[in-house]
Structure formats: structure tokens, C-alpha cells
Amino acid sequence: MANYRCVVFDFDGTIADSSAQALEVLNELSRIFKFKTINPEEGLLITNMSTLEVLDYLDIPKLKLPSIVIQGRKLFSKRMADIQPVPNIEKVLIDLKKQVETLGILTTNSPENVREFLKRQHLEIFDFISSGRKLMGKSSNIKSILKTFSLKPSDFLYIGDESRDIVAARKAGVNVAAVTWGLNTQDVLKKENPTHLINTPDELIEIVNNP
């Protein structure tokens, strides 16, 4: 029996290997909202930055973030057919579904985009998809999930690939596993002191069973 009752995943970069599409969307958004466009080399550079550092580097106006997130979802919807799962994540997700009471997704992407991806990949195994329009607002979503499913913080594990995922989990008082195959590098993730730092999807099974 797993030691966590509820395991919740971030989507982009954690389940979906969407880095190439994310860069395309970011540059399209930059033309719409008049912030800095980046080339592939700079795309690698921002993997070594926290979310707030990226916003400053690209000169993205924080007041426009809700509008940028909404527009980004629309642009992502045109690219979902090209996005593939992170290698070996499907098997891990299926195994976890058998071990935990509740398996969910918490993302700033749209539920419609996520459902389309899951259907195409035959991964319609999640109990819920929670989505928010605030780039830095995942902590409130986590607290809502805890309340909805009558969970203690110790029952809950969040899994994400960005520094903001770690910050949100810590703010909500839950454990977090940071994965090194997504947006942020290992060094950036380490600075935020995640509960777990993992390099391959297979490690998630051990963490869930032996936190």
C-alpha cells in the first residue's frame, strides 16, 4: 500500500514532453503581448532560471500574466497533436494508479488540452484535472484539492518540473517531487529544496512507496 493517498502531477514538462511547443508558444505570445522573443539558445538559458527570473529576463508585465496564460492555452490547443509523453512515464502512471487512492493533474494548461492529450495517449486514468489561470497560484489549488478529498498534507505528493511547483507545494504544506527532465535544471530545482529530486520516472514508484 502506498504511503501517499493522493499523487498529483504537473502536466507540461512532467507528463508531456512539450518543451519545443512551449518555446513556439512563448515566442508567439511575445509578439502578441510585446515582450522579448527568444531563440533556441536562450531557451536553454532560461532552464537555469526560476519562474520569476524568467519573467524579468523576458520583460513580461506581471499584470498581463492572466491574459498571457489564457492566450497561451489557446495557442497550445493547436499543437497538442504533436506532443508526446515523457519517455517511460506511461508505465509509471499506470502503476501509480493501482497503488494510490487518487491520481490527479494540476496545471496552468487548459483541461481541454490535457484531456485531448490523455485520450490520444490512452491515459484516461486520472481522477481529476485541476487547472488555474494564475501562473504562480498553484498553492491555492493544492489546498482546494486537500479540502475536496478530505486529505491531510502528509497524504499528498505533488510532482512537477519547475521551481514554482516546489514553491507552491511548500506554501501549501505538502511534499513535492521535482523532476529533472522538464523545464528547470537540477541546480535550479535544488535551490528550492524539494522533498524529493528525481531523474527518471521509475524513481516515482519507489518514492510513493517509501517517502
GIRAWO-V695313 format. One record per backbone hydrogen bond with DSSP energy under -1.0 kcal/mol. CO is the residue of the C=O (numbers start at 1). NH is the residue of the N-H. Records with the same first field share a line. If there is no record, write none. Layout:
CO = NH / NH
//
This chain:
5 = 102
6 = 157
7 = 104
8 = 159
9 = 106
11 = 14 / 15 / 16
15 = 86
16 = 13 / 18
18 = 22
19 = 23
20 = 24
21 = 25
22 = 26
23 = 27
24 = 28
25 = 29
26 = 30
27 = 31
28 = 32
29 = 33
30 = 35
39 = 43
40 = 44
41 = 45
42 = 46
45 = 48
46 = 49
47 = 185
50 = 54
51 = 55
52 = 56
53 = 57
54 = 58
55 = 60
58 = 36
61 = 64
62 = 65
64 = 68
65 = 69
66 = 70
67 = 71
68 = 72
69 = 73
70 = 74
71 = 75
72 = 76
73 = 77
76 = 79
79 = 82
80 = 83
84 = 17
86 = 89
88 = 92
89 = 93
90 = 94
91 = 95
92 = 96
93 = 97
96 = 99 / 100
99 = 2
102 = 7
103 = 127
104 = 9
105 = 130
107 = 132
110 = 114
111 = 115
112 = 116
113 = 117
114 = 118
115 = 119
116 = 120
117 = 121
118 = 123
119 = 122
123 = 125
128 = 105
130 = 107
134 = 137
138 = 142
139 = 143
140 = 144
141 = 145
142 = 146
143 = 147
144 = 148
145 = 149
146 = 151
147 = 150
152 = 155
153 = 156
155 = 6
156 = 175
157 = 8
158 = 177
159 = 10
160 = 179
161 = 184
162 = 166
163 = 167
164 = 168
165 = 169
166 = 170
167 = 171
168 = 172
169 = 174
175 = 158
176 = 196
177 = 160
178 = 198
185 = 189
186 = 190
187 = 191
189 = 192
190 = 193
196 = 178
198 = 180
200 = 203
201 = 204
202 = 205
203 = 207
204 = 208
205 = 209
206 = 210
208 = 3
//
